[in-house]
Amino acid sequence: MTEQSRLILTVDEISSRISLLFLGDPILKSAVVRGEIAEMKKHTSGHVYFTLLGRESRISCAFFKNYHSFVPQWPKNGDEVIAEGGVSVYAPRGSYQLLVRRLVPLGKGAADRARQELQARLEKEGLFDPRRKRPLPLYPEKVAVVTSRTGAALQDVLSVSAGRMPSCSILVIPTLVQGYDAPREIAEALGRAAGIPDLDCVMLVRGGGSRDDLAPFDDEQVVRAVAGSPVPLVTGVGHEIDSTLSDLAADLFAPTPSGAAERVFPDFRDILSRLKSRKSLAASCVIREIRTLEKDVQSLRSRGARTTERIMAELDSSCRLSAARLCAAADGRLAAFSERLSSGAASLDALSPLKVFGRGFILCEKDGTPVRSAGEISPGDQVRLRFLDGDAVAGVQSVHLEEGE
């Protein structure tokens, strides 16, 4: 190849080609990188920039604020983390970088700090408020179990349910219960459970493991999905010494999957025993009532017809007395109302303007308005004079006012 035939590229073209190489690699488009945080800086825009250190290399990272929603404000220099994002070229500097979309802490110190900060924030929102807790159904007919299909936790739940309440339908919603992708899968599985009609309860269970294995149940996505369940939700995660934020958000939590199953499924033997006891108690009550009634019937029969006639006579006398009292009370009220009506009629009659007309007085009106003073009319005005038996129209010839008016 001669010098003249070589393809000459600009710097921008080289950067573009490198970018296309990154975009064409599916692993680099969604890479999951493990490393130690260093040189962390938070920009005034809210974006966070840091470096991930390996043993012999490093990579610059940009963590934009629109991806901060599910990440507690825990990262510090020196923390070991898993960062998920896409590798791209930053052309202005001619370098590559990782555009981070998610951060997960590793190591006990960082994980504990993240968990404590998230717990405080969610507690402030009221997600762990005991008043949000709902009671479990007494006799569930359909229960969803969110867990690994191959885990021992599912077998524990199925074994307990078969022994205690075999009539209940169990719907298994499989999901990962540990690992980096577990939080997303658990939240999606709980979302599917929320869409099942006529569901009585949801169980979120997994067997024991290390504290890191239980980390997905401290993830904010999972905790919010647990708190948002439309039906009562029970957790049975880990061993007795373990506790997760999902346990705090659940309506009820048990230390193990078997313990959770025992809370959800009542023992049919206990139910049958209680039913038998109540049946016996009801039968005893009915027999006792029948015997009491039989005694009453025998007593009436022994007292004979005269006793019955006397009882009827007493009842008749009581009814007559009550009727007489009622009539007397009604007459008294009517008399009082009649007296009040007569008094009111007399008062109205005394105030009637017709009484005034009967004594020779008349009403003088000008343009439909009563004339109360001679000063309100003038010579030449027409007025209407109202009498007891009619009215007349008159013209004013002169007006004489009294001195001082």
Secondary structure, DSSP 8 states (H G I E B T S, - for coil): --GGGS----HHHHHHHHHHHHHH-HHHHTEEEEEEEEEEEE-TTS-EEEEEE-SS-EEEEEE-GGG-TTS-S---TT-EEEEEEEEEEEGGGTEEEEEEEEEEEESHHHHHHHHHHHHHHHHHHTTT-GGG-----SS-SEEEEEE-TTSHHHHHHHHHHHHH-TTSEEEEEE---SSTTHHHHHHHHHHHHHT-TT--EEEEEE----TGGGGGGGSHHHHHHHHT-SS-EEEEES-TT---HHHHHSSEEESSHHHHHHHHS--HHHHHHHHHHHHHHHHHHHHHHHHHHHHHHHHHHHHHHHHHHHHHHHHHHHHHHHHHHHHHHHHHHHHHHHHHHHHHHHHHHHH-HHHHHHTT--EEEETTEE--SGGG--TT-EEEEEETTEEEEEE-------TT-
